[in-house]
Amino acid sequence: MTQTNFKTKLDNFVAWTLILLMGLMVINVTWQVLSRYVVQNPSSFTDELSRYMLIWLGMLGAAFVAGKDQHLAIDILPKKLTGKPKLKLLILINTLVLLFALIAMVLGGGNLVYITYILEQKSATLQIPLAYIYTIVPISGILVVYYQIFQILSHLKDLKA
């Protein structure tokens, strides 16, 4: 399998995971509203579950848009440059994003997961280990690192051409 095929399959997997998470979140919040206002017996777990699904949705979504190179950016300088200077700047930007994702998300997020696992912290209502919730931080970090490496290699190929 080529690198581009793998990226396409990974993009599709992440996109479908985001769609599934969003659909489940809509169902969860709908149930929360119905149980509170129609049944008059609010569900105890829906608030916490929607909060954790939002965390997963946000982190995976950030990794997904980083892979599509559509993340928030100040692009004044890249728009003014062309040719090799532009490619060199894009490589620098991708390298900085990669370093941030590696240090903050993979290492820092991994440390967060480890600490919450060791301390056996559990969520208040669902009673699931918070380490499971926080695993999305290093997973998203790994995805961002992969996507940045893919983009750097693509820019290097264009630079040599």
C-alpha positions in Angstrom: 0.0 0.0 0.0 1.4 3.4 -1.0 1.7 6.3 1.4 -1.1 8.2 -0.4 -3.4 5.2 -0.2 -2.7 4.8 3.5 -3.4 8.5 4.1 -6.7 8.3 2.2 -7.8 5.3 4.2 -6.8 7.0 7.4 -8.6 10.2 6.4 -11.7 8.1 5.7 -11.5 6.3 9.0 -11.1 9.5 11.0 -13.9 11.2 9.0 -16.3 8.3 9.7 -15.3 8.2 13.3 -16.1 11.9 13.5 -19.5 11.4 11.8 -20.3 8.5 14.2 -19.3 10.6 17.2 -21.3 13.6 16.1 -24.4 11.3 15.4 -24.1 9.7 18.9 -23.7 13.1 20.5 -26.9 14.4 18.8 -28.7 11.3 20.0 -27.3 11.7 23.5 -28.2 15.4 23.7 -31.7 14.8 22.3 -32.3 12.2 24.9 -31.0 14.6 27.6 -33.5 17.2 26.5 -36.4 14.7 26.1 -35.7 13.2 29.5 -35.6 16.6 31.2 -38.5 18.3 29.6 -40.8 15.6 28.3 -40.4 12.8 30.8 -39.6 15.2 33.7 -36.9 12.8 34.9 -33.5 14.1 33.8 -30.9 11.5 32.8 -27.9 11.6 35.0 -25.2 10.4 32.6 -26.0 12.4 29.4 -24.3 15.7 30.4 -21.0 14.0 31.2 -21.2 11.7 28.2 -21.8 14.6 25.8 -18.9 16.5 27.4 -16.5 13.6 26.8 -17.8 13.1 23.3 -17.2 16.8 22.6 -13.6 16.4 23.8 -13.1 13.4 21.4 -14.8 15.3 18.6 -12.7 18.4 19.1 -9.3 16.5 19.3 -10.0 14.2 16.4 -11.4 17.0 14.4 -8.3 19.1 14.9 -6.1 16.2 13.7 -8.4 15.7 10.7 -8.2 19.3 9.5 -4.5 19.3 10.1 -4.3 16.3 7.8 -6.3 18.2 5.2 -4.0 21.3 5.7 -7.1 23.4 6.5 -6.3 24.3 10.1 -6.4 27.8 11.4 -3.4 29.7 10.2 -2.1 33.2 9.5 -1.3 32.8 5.9 -0.2 36.3 4.9 3.4 35.4 4.3 2.8 32.1 2.5 0.4 33.8 0.1 3.0 36.4 -0.8 5.7 33.9 -1.5 6.0 31.6 -4.5 8.3 28.8 -5.6 11.1 27.5 -3.4 10.9 30.2 -0.7 7.2 29.3 -0.2 7.9 25.6 0.0 10.7 26.2 2.5 8.4 28.3 4.6 5.7 25.6 4.5 8.2 22.9 5.5 9.2 25.1 8.5 5.6 25.6 9.5 4.9 21.9 9.2 8.0 21.2 11.3 6.9 23.6 14.0 3.4 22.0 14.1 4.9 18.6 14.2 7.2 19.5 17.1 4.2 21.1 19.0 2.1 18.0 18.4 4.9 15.7 19.5 5.8 17.6 22.6 2.4 18.8 23.8 0.0 16.2 22.5 1.9 13.0 22.3 4.4 13.4 25.2 2.2 15.7 27.4 -1.0 13.9 26.6 0.7 10.5 27.2 1.9 11.8 30.5 -1.7 12.9 31.4 -3.1 9.5 30.5 -0.4 7.8 32.6 -1.0 10.0 35.6 -4.7 9.7 35.6 -4.4 5.9 35.1 -1.9 5.5 38.0 -4.1 7.7 40.2 -7.2 5.7 39.2 -9.3 8.8 38.6 -12.8 8.1 37.5 -15.5 10.2 36.0 -18.2 11.3 38.5 -21.3 9.8 36.9 -20.2 7.2 34.4 -17.4 5.9 36.7 -15.1 5.2 33.8 -11.4 5.8 34.1 -10.5 9.3 33.0 -7.4 7.9 31.3 -9.7 6.4 28.7 -11.2 9.8 28.0 -7.7 11.4 27.8 -6.3 8.8 25.4 -7.6 10.9 22.5 -4.9 13.6 23.2 -1.9 11.4 22.3 -3.9 9.6 19.6 -4.7 12.9 18.0 -1.1 14.0 18.5 0.2 10.9 16.7 -2.3 11.6 13.8 -1.1 15.2 13.6 2.6 14.1 13.6 1.8 11.6 10.8 0.0 14.2 8.7 2.8 16.8 9.2 5.4 14.2 8.1 3.3 13.4 5.1 3.1 17.1 4.1 6.8 17.7 4.7 7.7 14.8 2.5 5.3 16.1 -0.2 6.8 19.6 0.0 10.4 18.2 -0.1 9.4 16.2 -3.3 8.0 19.4 -4.8 11.2 21.3 -3.8 13.4 18.8 -5.6 11.2 18.9 -8.7 
